[in-house]
Amino acid sequence: MTSKLLLAGAALASLAACASVPEPAPGETPVASAADRHQISVVQAGDRIDVPVASSDVSLTPQARAQLATFASRYVRMGHGALVMSTPSGGANADAAARLAHEARMRLTEAGVPYSAIAGSSYDGSAAANAPIVFSFTRYEATAPTCAPLWEQDLAHQSNNQPYASFGCSNAANLAAMIEDPHDLIAPRNEDARDGARRATVMEAYRRGEPTGAARGEDERVSISNAVQ
C-alpha cells in the first residue's frame, strides 16, 4: 500500500512540475503560462496615399479612382479613427483640388467608408504646382517575437522539467503574421446591439411552455434509405 501511495505521489508531483510556469526574470511581466512568454508587439502606424492634382483637372483619373478604392478597402478592414483628407490651398490648383476632393469623398463612401468617418482639412500648397490631395488614417502593426532556433536547444534533456526556451513562440509568430487587424490584440471590437425583439419572442414562447428553438423545415431533415443493398 505504501509503495502505491509513493508512486501516486510521484506521478502527481511530475504533473505539477510539467504544468508549472518558470519564475519571471527581474523586470519581466508574469504570464499565465509558459507559452505566453513570447509576446507580440503591437505599434501604431499610418497609411497614406497622395493624389496629385493639376489646375486643369476636372475629375479623378482612373488610376486615382483605383487607388482610392484600394485605400478605402484597407481603411474598412483595419482603420481606426478618422480617414483624413487634406486638400491643398493657396496654389494654382486650389479650385481643382476642391472639386476633386468632393468626388473623392463620394468614391470613398461608395467603397464602404462611412461619410461621417471622413475628416476634411487643408494645408498650404502654394509652393507646389501640382500639390496633391493627401489621404491618411491610423492603423496598427504586429511584430512577431524572435524565436530561438530549435537546433540550439536540447529538447531531449530538460533536467529541470521546464518548457524549452522557444516553447509557444511559433504560435505567437504565426498569429502575428495572420491577424488582419493587430488592434484586436490590444482591445476587443465593439459588439452590435442585441436583438431585443427576438429575445422577447423567445421569452414569451418559454412562458407559454412552447419550444424556443427555430422550427426545422423538411429540407433540413435527414432521411435514411431503407432500400436493400
CORBELQUI-V49512 format. One line per field, one symbol per residue. ss: DSSP state (H for helix, E for strand, - for the rest). phi: phi as a letter, one per 30 degrees, with the letter a starting at -180 (. if undefined). burial: # if it has 24 or more other C-alpha atoms within 12 Angstrom, else .. Layout:
ss: ???
phi: ???
burial: ???
This chain:
ss: -HHHHHHHHHHHHHHHHHH--------------HHHH---EEEEEEEEEEE----------HHHHHHHHHHHHHHHHH-EEEEEEEEEE----HHHHHHHHHHHHHHHHH----HHHEEEEEEE--------EEEEEEEEEEE------HHH----------------HHHHHHHHHH---HHHH----------HHHHHHHHHHHH----------HHH---------
phi: .dddddddddddddddddddcedddeicddbdbddddcddccbdbbbabccdbcdcdcaddedddddddddddddddbdbidcccccdbicdcddddddddddddddddddjdeeddcccabbdcddbdceddccaacbbbccdddcdeddcbcddbcdchcddecdidddddddddcddbedddcadddcdddddddddddddddddicecdddddddcccccdcddd
burial: .....................#...........#######......###.#####...##...##.###.##.###.###.########.###############.###.#.#....#.#.#..#....################.#..............#########.##.##....####.............................................
